[in-house]
């Protein structure tokens, strides 16, 4: 029996199958849920090591599942690594303020490399999670600060890529508007 469980909560069987196929072969079991209600039930019963959650779900929304996960994390004192998936990042950002500190977001559609990177990042972020009211760890003078600097550099690079993509989109919109006005 697999020692690690990954729960994929998505109403699309295609996405669930795609995620399963993209994951590297290994010592884990992939569980699936087609809606938020089924997902919450499996979270409580199966105790997955990683959750991949679609934000737009029937019955119980991804937002509601996320809120329940926060409650469970506070009760248990640890955060289960979480990758939120959506084709509409703005809808996620409306409910949950960026930067996403304790989970990773991946925009649909995604490639295998992006998925694997999102999983790794979500695992690192979950380790840093602290329940509200817990003392905030102070940076040490040792190797932790180098790791924190590297994480910040990666975050800055990701943000710069997003800025560049937005600039490109803005240029395309301006060009389209200019064309229409002629």
C-alpha positions in Angstrom: 0.0 0.0 0.0 1.2 3.5 -0.8 2.5 5.5 2.1 1.5 8.9 0.6 -1.9 10.0 -0.6 -2.7 12.8 -3.1 -6.3 13.9 -3.3 -7.4 15.6 -6.5 -10.7 17.4 -6.1 -12.0 18.6 -9.5 -15.4 18.3 -11.2 -13.7 17.5 -14.5 -12.8 13.8 -15.0 -10.4 15.0 -17.7 -8.4 17.2 -15.2 -8.4 14.5 -12.6 -7.0 12.0 -15.1 -4.5 14.5 -16.5 -3.1 15.2 -13.0 -2.9 11.5 -12.3 -1.0 10.9 -15.6 1.4 13.9 -15.0 2.4 12.8 -11.5 5.7 10.8 -11.5 5.4 7.1 -10.7 6.2 6.7 -7.0 5.2 5.6 -3.6 1.8 7.3 -3.5 -1.8 6.7 -4.1 -4.0 9.2 -6.1 -7.5 9.7 -4.7 -10.2 11.5 -6.6 -13.3 13.6 -5.7 -15.7 15.0 -8.2 -17.1 17.8 -5.9 -16.3 19.6 -2.7 -18.6 17.5 -0.6 -16.9 14.3 -1.7 -13.5 16.0 -1.3 -14.2 17.0 2.3 -15.4 13.5 3.2 -12.1 12.0 1.7 -10.0 14.7 3.5 -11.5 13.6 6.9 -11.4 9.8 6.1 -8.2 9.4 4.1 -5.9 12.1 5.6 -4.1 12.9 2.3 -0.5 14.2 2.3 -1.3 16.6 -0.5 -4.5 18.1 -1.8 -5.1 19.5 -5.3 -8.3 21.6 -5.2 -10.3 23.1 -8.0 -11.7 26.5 -6.9 -15.0 26.2 -8.8 -16.8 23.1 -7.7 -20.4 21.8 -7.5 -22.2 21.1 -4.1 -19.5 22.6 -1.9 -17.2 25.2 -3.6 -13.4 25.2 -3.5 -13.6 28.3 -1.4 -15.7 26.5 1.2 -13.3 23.5 1.1 -10.4 25.8 1.6 -12.1 27.4 4.7 -12.7 23.9 6.1 -9.1 23.0 5.5 -8.0 26.1 7.5 -10.2 25.0 10.4 -8.8 21.4 10.2 -5.3 22.8 10.1 -5.8 24.9 13.2 -7.3 22.0 15.1 -4.5 19.6 14.1 -1.7 22.2 14.3 -0.4 21.5 10.9 -1.2 22.5 7.3 -1.7 19.8 4.6 0.1 20.9 1.4 -2.4 22.4 -1.0 -2.4 23.3 -4.7 -5.3 25.4 -5.7 -6.2 25.0 -9.4 -8.3 27.4 -11.5 -8.6 28.9 -14.9 -9.6 32.2 -13.3 -6.9 33.4 -10.9 -8.8 36.7 -10.3 -11.7 34.7 -8.7 -9.3 33.1 -6.3 -7.6 36.4 -5.5 -11.0 38.0 -4.8 -11.5 35.5 -1.9 -7.9 34.9 -0.8 -5.4 37.8 -0.7 -2.1 37.4 -2.5 0.6 36.5 -1.9 -0.5 33.0 -1.3 1.6 32.2 1.7 0.6 28.7 2.8 -0.5 27.1 -0.5 0.4 27.2 -4.1 -1.8 28.3 -7.0 -1.6 26.9 -10.5 -3.6 28.2 -13.4 -5.4 25.8 -15.8 -4.4 24.6 -18.2 -1.0 23.6 -17.0 2.0 21.6 -18.0 3.6 18.7 -16.2 6.7 20.8 -15.2 4.4 23.5 -13.7 2.4 20.9 -11.8 5.5 19.3 -10.2 6.9 22.7 -9.3 3.6 23.8 -7.7 3.5 20.6 -5.7 7.1 21.1 -4.4 6.3 24.8 -3.6 3.1 23.9 -1.8 5.0 21.4 0.4 7.6 24.0 1.3 4.9 26.6 2.1 2.9 24.2 4.3 6.0 23.6 6.4 6.1 27.3 7.2 2.5 27.5 8.2 1.9 28.6 11.8 -1.5 28.6 13.6 -2.8 32.1 14.5 -1.4 33.2 17.8 1.6 30.9 17.6 5.0 32.7 18.0 6.5 33.7 14.7 9.9 32.1 14.3 12.7 34.7 13.9 15.2 34.2 11.1 18.4 32.6 12.2 21.8 33.8 11.3 22.7 30.5 9.7 21.6 28.7 6.5 17.9 29.5 6.9 18.4 33.1 5.8 20.1 32.0 2.6 17.1 29.7 1.9 14.7 32.6 2.6 16.7 34.9 0.3 16.6 32.2 -2.4 12.8 31.8 -1.9 12.3 35.5 -2.2 14.4 35.6 -5.4 12.3 32.9 -6.9 9.1 34.7 -5.9 10.5 37.9 -7.4 11.3 36.1 -10.7 7.8 34.6 -10.8 6.3 38.1 -10.2 8.5 39.6 -12.9 7.3 36.9 -15.3 3.7 37.8 -14.5 4.4 41.5 -15.0 6.0 40.8 -18.3 3.0 38.7 -19.4 0.7 41.5 -18.3 2.7 44.1 -20.3 2.5 41.9 -23.4 -1.3 41.5 -22.9 -1.6 45.3 -22.4 0.3 46.0 -25.6 -1.9 43.6 -27.5 -5.1 45.3 -26.1 -3.7 48.8 -27.0 -2.9 47.6 -30.5 -6.3 46.1 -30.9 -8.0 49.3 -29.7 -5.9 51.4 -32.1 -6.8 49.1 -35.0 -10.5 49.3 -34.2 -10.4 53.1 -33.9 -8.9 53.5 -37.4 
